[in-house]
Amino acid sequence: MDTYESVLLVKSEVFVFSIPPRSLNRGYRAADWNLQDPTWTGRMRLVSQGNSIAIKLEDKITGELFAKCPIDKYPGIAVEPVTDSSRYFVLRVQNDNGRSAFLGIGFLDRSDSFDLNVALQDHFKWLKNQEEIEKEKDEPKQELDLRFKEGETIKINMKITKKDGSEVSSKAKQRPNTSIGLPPPPGGVKIAPPPAKTATSSPAHKPAQNQNQPSSEWGEFASASQQSQAQQQQPSTVGNSSWVQF
C-alpha cells in the first residue's frame, strides 16, 4: 500500500545560488556567494512520505520540480547551515539517477529559515519516538523482580519500647534538672479556719453556698474543740424535717 505525501512546510519564495567548492579548513559562507544574482527563484516545499522527508524546489506557477533534496538526518550533510548567517543553507540535491550536487538556498525573511529548522527537528524527533515504540513492542520491558533470592536476608533496625514506659522514664532521669526549685511553705504556721455561721435564719431561708467559698480542706487545720463548738451553734430540727424551730 502506497503512503500519501504529507506537506510539512511551504515557503512561497526561496533563492537558489551556485556555490564554490567547500574549503577543507572551514564551513560554507554565504558571503562567498553572489547574493545579488541568484541562479533560480521559486518556492520550497518540505514533504514527508512515511518515514522519509525531502525538500522540493518547484516553480511558483507551474509547480515543475527544479531540484529535490532527500534528508536522512538533521543536522547533517543533506541540509547544512552556513557559518555567517542564519538565513542561508547548503542543500545536497539528487536526481533520479542518484547523482548529487550542492546548492545554496536563502530566504528573504529570517523567520522562514527558523520555520525550516523547527519543522525538520520536529520530524526527526517524531521519527525517533516511533522507533522507540516499535522497539518496545518487539522487546517488552522486563518487570522489576522484588522477591528475595534464596539465602538473601534483610536487616531492619527497630526500637521497641516497653508498655510500662520504663525506657522513657529512664531517659527522663538522665536529663539534668534545669528548673528553679521553690522553697517549701513554712511548716509551723497554721491558717485559721473560717468563722462558724450563727443561727440567725431558718434553714428554709438559708442562703446558697458561694461557689468561691474555701473548700472543706481548710477544716483539717482547725482543732477538735473548734469543730465541736461549730456543731453546737447550728440550729437543730425537731421531729419531722418539715418543722422549723422559731
ABEGO torsion letter per residue (X at the ends): XBBBBBBABBBABBBBBBBBBBBAABBBBAAABBAABBABBBBBBBBBBEABBBBBBBBAAAGBBABBBBBABOBBAABBBBAABAABBBBBBBBAAGBBBBBBBBBABAAAAAAAAAAAAAAAAAAAAAAAAAAAAABBBBBBBABBBBGBBBBBBBBBBBAAGAAAAAAAAABBBABBBBBBBBAABBBBBBBBBBBABBAAABBBBBAABBBAAAAAABBAAAAAAAAAABBBBBEBAABBBX
